Amino acid sequence: MGRFLGYLTLATAIALVTAVAARAGKLTLSSPSIIEGGIVPNAHVYNGYGYHGENMSPQLSWADAPSGTKSFAVTMYDPDAPHPGGWWHWLVFDIPADAQGLAEDAGSGKDLPAGAVQSMTDFQTTGYGGPCPPPGKPHRYVFTVYALKVAKLGLAASTPPGRVDEAIRRFALGQASITAKFGK
């Protein structure tokens, strides 16, 4: 009987740890139009460089932020770009901790949460710039949300994308990504 109670106690402890871990969750990112492994729809493709997309940033939603999250940042990055270090298409930071996502076309500057900052991209502009790879193999576009342990990064909209990325990673508590492809 004693051995049975020992197993029961161990099983109860494991169930309790599992339940707590499930409640703590892991930061997740979702979108109705950007699907993991899918193709970026034309609504989110750049309008220029031979492309005729609508250049609207996608709607993004996140959940299960880590404890201690004080703000969020969102980036869109092309690691396959023929440019040293890839290509930054979108960087948004200082998104308030109570935000649960970004509306479609928030990258145009409308419907951004109060206080959010869109910084310089590799297009040398602020705001969203959709996929526009050179002809050939499709490129990967990585949309990432970061939960940050600071409310503000203290950076200006004119900050170069590499410096913004460094600051985001320095203060990240967690992250979640969706990778989609696009090519001509």
Secondary structure by P-SEA (a helix, b strand, c coil): caaaaaaaaaaaaaaaaaaaaaaaccbbbbbcccccccccccccccccccccccccccbbbbccccccccbbbbbbbbcccccccccccccccccccccccccccccccccccccccccccccccccccccccccccbbbbbbbbbbbccccccccccccaaaaaaaaaaacccccbbbbbbcc
